[in-house]
Amino acid sequence: MPRTEHLQIAGVPMRAELTPGGPVGVLALHASNEGGTAELARIVAESTGATCLVFTQPGTSPVHVPSPEMAVAHCAALREFLARVEITVSLHGHLRRTAPRSLFLGGANRQAAHRLATGLGVLRPEFDPVTDLDAIPRALRGLHPRNPVNLARDGGVQVELPLAARTVTPTTRTPPTPRRPPSPTPW
């Protein structure tokens, strides 16, 4: 059963929803900013038995708080999440016009990034997993030591998903490239 914590991080009101599960953690730090990431995190966690933590903000104008500022000192739910999990998969969204089909796999656990890329290879040709850090835009690499994706015992993988990968329904055969993500889910 999910547990909810209301808190402020960098002056921004947030809600952290933790669903306890197994030793793999699925994280959506910017669910209100990066449409579809909360829904995907919940679906992945539910179907695999993973622990899930989703951060949302009230209102329709969410503020992007950089991942390293989402520190454990601010949030009991994040501390519990990290105490439960051995490795984290953090779902994010990107809007890189030059890479509308690229799935950027950053984070400090490079071995896990490569293993995940192998599994995500089934999405070709619609999407292309990218693990080469030099090919991933610097802002999307997820390598900062305070980024929550890197704080689990075995670190983790930051998965930057293009809009089409976050907004396609199961009945869609060819992913469209929508102009904007879905509206944030209200509290």
Secondary structure, DSSP 8 states (H G I E B T S, - for coil): --EEEEEEETTEEEEEEEE--EEEEEEETTTTTSTTHHHHHHHHHHHHTEEEEEEE-SSSS-----GGGS-GGG-HHHHHHHHH-SEEEEEEEE--TT-TTEEEEESS-HHHHHHHHHHHGGGTTT-EEE--GGGS-GGGS---TTSGGG-STT-EEEEEEEHHHHH--TT-SS----SS-------
